[in-house]
Amino acid sequence: MRKATRAVTRRGSGNIFVDLGLANADEHMLKARIVMFIGQRIEQLGLTQQAAAKRMGVSQPDVSDILRGRFEGFSLERLLGFVRALGSDVEIRLKQPANEGTNKKHEGRMSLMMA
């Protein structure tokens, strides 16, 4: 006799790190997207991991770890430095919240726009 199964569906937030309940979810997502950009840039330039490591000033195993999603030991600033080392520009924009007067305890968020 087969048991009836039910599909459980829950709409994600768009940020897996929020869905997993991790602290600093915005920063994790931002770093993950930067790492994806680094991987794409390495591919666009036709670089091996060894050649990319040389340009980025790290070891080849570090590049491998980063591209496999093991980037927790790398700061946001350092990841952005890798983007620059691979020849891409980084532009940082700070802005006031749209609803500043209504929510004085608003914690700012981080996002990434790639051109």
matplotlib code that plots the C-alpha trace (Angstrom):
import matplotlib.pyplot as plt

x = [0.0, 1.4, 1.3, -0.2, 2.5, 1.9, 4.0, 5.2, 5.6, 6.9, 7.7, 11.3, 12.3, 14.7, 17.6, 18.5, 20.5, 17.3, 15.3, 17.9, 17.7, 21.4, 22.6, 23.9, 21.9, 22.2, 26.0, 26.1, 24.0, 26.0, 29.3, 27.7, 26.7, 30.2, 31.8, 29.5, 30.7, 34.3, 33.7, 32.1, 34.9, 37.6, 35.7, 35.3, 39.0, 39.8, 42.0, 42.9, 42.5, 46.3, 46.4, 43.4, 45.1, 48.2, 46.2, 44.2, 47.2, 46.1, 46.9, 45.1, 43.5, 42.0, 40.5, 39.1, 37.6, 36.1, 34.5, 33.1, 31.3, 33.8, 34.4, 33.5, 37.1, 37.2, 35.9, 33.6, 36.4, 38.8, 36.3, 35.8, 39.6, 39.5, 36.9, 39.2, 42.2, 40.3, 39.9, 36.3, 35.3, 33.6, 31.2, 29.7, 26.6, 25.1, 21.6, 19.1, 16.1, 13.0, 10.9, 13.4, 10.8, 8.5, 10.9, 13.8, 15.0, 15.3, 18.4, 19.9, 20.2, 22.8, 22.3, 24.4, 23.7, 25.9, 26.2]
y = [0.0, 3.4, 6.4, 9.5, 12.3, 16.0, 18.5, 21.2, 24.5, 27.7, 30.8, 31.9, 35.4, 35.7, 35.4, 31.8, 33.1, 34.8, 31.6, 29.6, 32.1, 33.1, 36.3, 38.9, 37.4, 40.5, 40.4, 36.7, 37.2, 40.1, 38.2, 35.2, 37.4, 39.0, 35.5, 34.6, 37.7, 36.7, 33.3, 34.8, 37.3, 34.5, 32.6, 35.7, 36.4, 32.7, 32.4, 29.2, 29.2, 29.5, 32.6, 34.1, 33.5, 35.3, 38.4, 38.3, 37.9, 34.6, 30.9, 28.6, 26.7, 30.0, 30.6, 27.1, 27.6, 30.9, 29.5, 26.5, 28.8, 28.6, 32.3, 32.9, 33.7, 36.5, 40.0, 41.9, 44.4, 41.7, 40.2, 43.6, 43.9, 40.6, 42.1, 45.1, 42.8, 41.1, 44.4, 45.4, 48.6, 48.8, 51.6, 52.0, 54.1, 55.0, 56.4, 57.5, 55.3, 56.4, 56.1, 57.7, 59.8, 56.9, 54.2, 55.6, 52.1, 51.0, 48.8, 49.6, 46.8, 45.9, 45.0, 44.6, 46.0, 44.6, 46.4]
z = [0.0, -1.0, 1.2, -0.2, -0.5, -0.3, -2.0, 0.3, -1.4, 0.2, -1.8, -1.3, -0.4, -3.3, -0.9, 0.1, 3.1, 4.5, 3.8, 5.8, 8.7, 8.5, 10.2, 7.7, 4.9, 2.7, 3.0, 2.2, -0.9, -2.0, -1.7, -3.5, -6.4, -6.5, -6.6, -9.5, -11.3, -10.6, -12.1, -15.2, -15.6, -15.4, -18.1, -20.3, -20.0, -20.8, -17.7, -16.0, -12.2, -12.0, -14.2, -12.4, -9.0, -10.2, -11.3, -8.1, -5.8, -4.2, -4.6, -7.1, -4.3, -3.0, -6.5, -6.5, -3.0, -4.0, -7.2, -5.3, -2.9, 0.0, 0.4, 4.0, 4.8, 2.2, 3.1, 0.9, 0.3, -0.7, -3.2, -4.7, -5.0, -7.0, -9.3, -10.0, -10.4, -13.2, -15.0, -14.0, -12.4, -9.0, -8.3, -4.8, -4.3, -0.9, -0.6, 1.9, 2.5, 0.7, 3.9, 6.2, 8.1, 8.8, 10.1, 12.2, 13.1, 9.5, 9.0, 5.7, 3.1, 0.6, -3.0, -6.1, -9.6, -12.4, -15.7]

ax = plt.figure().add_subplot(projection="3d")
ax.plot(x, y, z, "-o")
ax.set_aspect("equal")
plt.show()
